[in-house]
C-alpha cells in the first residue's frame, strides 16, 4: 500500500494531467506498482553504501554527498565519477 500511495503522488506530480487519481491508485494497488523515484533512490543508497566502504564519501544529505576532505558534491556527479566496482 505505501508503494501505491507513493506511485500516486509521483503520478500527480510528474504526469501532464491525472484525470482520475482514484483510478491511478486502484491500478497501482492491483499491479503492485511503485514509483520510479523510489527505485532510483534505492540505487543511490546502494551506491552510497559502496562508496562509503571504499572511503570515497563519508556522508550524504539529500542529493549531496561529502568527501573525506569535506567537499560537498552532487550525488549524481559522484555516481558518474565513481561507478560501482571500478
C-alpha positions as CSV (number, residue, x, y, z in Angstrom):
1,X,0.0,0.0,0.0
2,X,2.8,2.6,0.8
3,X,4.2,1.9,-2.7
4,X,0.9,2.6,-4.4
5,X,0.5,5.8,-2.4
6,X,3.9,6.9,-3.4
7,X,3.2,5.9,-7.0
8,X,0.0,8.1,-7.0
9,X,1.9,11.1,-5.5
10,X,4.6,10.7,-8.2
11,X,1.9,10.5,-10.9
12,X,0.2,13.6,-9.7
13,X,3.5,15.5,-9.5
14,X,5.0,14.4,-12.8
15,X,2.3,13.4,-15.3
16,X,0.8,16.1,-17.6
17,X,-2.7,15.5,-16.2
18,X,-4.3,12.9,-13.9
19,X,-8.0,12.9,-14.6
20,X,-8.8,10.2,-12.1
21,X,-6.4,9.9,-9.1
22,X,-8.6,7.1,-7.8
23,X,-8.1,5.0,-10.9
24,X,-4.3,5.5,-10.8
25,X,-4.3,4.4,-7.1
26,X,-6.5,1.3,-7.7
27,X,-4.4,0.3,-10.7
28,X,-1.2,0.8,-8.6
29,X,-2.6,-1.4,-5.8
30,X,-3.7,-4.2,-8.2
31,X,-0.5,-4.2,-10.2
32,X,1.9,-3.6,-7.3
33,X,3.4,-0.5,-8.8
34,X,6.0,1.6,-7.1
35,X,7.3,5.0,-8.1
36,X,10.4,5.2,-10.3
37,X,11.9,7.6,-7.9
38,X,11.9,5.0,-5.2
39,X,13.8,2.7,-7.4
40,X,16.3,5.4,-8.2
41,X,16.7,6.2,-4.5
42,X,17.4,2.6,-3.7
43,X,20.2,2.6,-6.4
44,X,21.6,5.8,-4.9
45,X,21.6,4.3,-1.4
46,X,23.3,1.2,-2.7
47,X,25.9,3.3,-4.4
48,X,26.4,5.4,-1.2
49,X,26.9,2.3,0.9
50,X,29.5,1.0,-1.5
51,X,31.3,4.4,-1.8
52,X,31.4,4.8,2.0
53,X,33.0,1.4,2.3
54,X,35.6,2.4,-0.3
55,X,36.1,5.7,1.6
56,X,35.1,7.8,-1.4
57,X,32.4,9.6,0.6
58,X,31.7,9.9,4.3
59,X,28.2,11.3,4.4
60,X,25.1,12.0,2.4
61,X,22.3,14.6,2.8
62,X,19.6,14.6,0.2
63,X,21.2,14.8,-3.2
64,X,24.6,15.9,-1.9
65,X,27.5,13.7,-0.7
66,X,30.5,14.7,1.3
67,X,34.0,13.6,0.5
68,X,36.6,12.8,3.3
69,X,38.1,16.2,2.9
70,X,34.7,17.9,3.5
71,X,33.8,18.8,-0.1
72,X,30.1,18.8,-0.9
73,X,29.4,17.3,-4.3
74,X,26.1,16.4,-6.1
75,X,25.3,12.8,-5.7
76,X,24.7,12.3,-9.5
77,X,28.2,13.8,-10.2
78,X,29.9,11.4,-7.8
79,X,28.0,8.4,-9.1
80,X,29.2,9.4,-12.6
81,X,32.8,9.8,-11.4
82,X,32.9,6.6,-9.4
83,X,30.7,3.9,-10.9
84,X,30.3,0.9,-8.6
85,X,33.0,-1.7,-8.8
86,X,35.6,0.4,-10.8
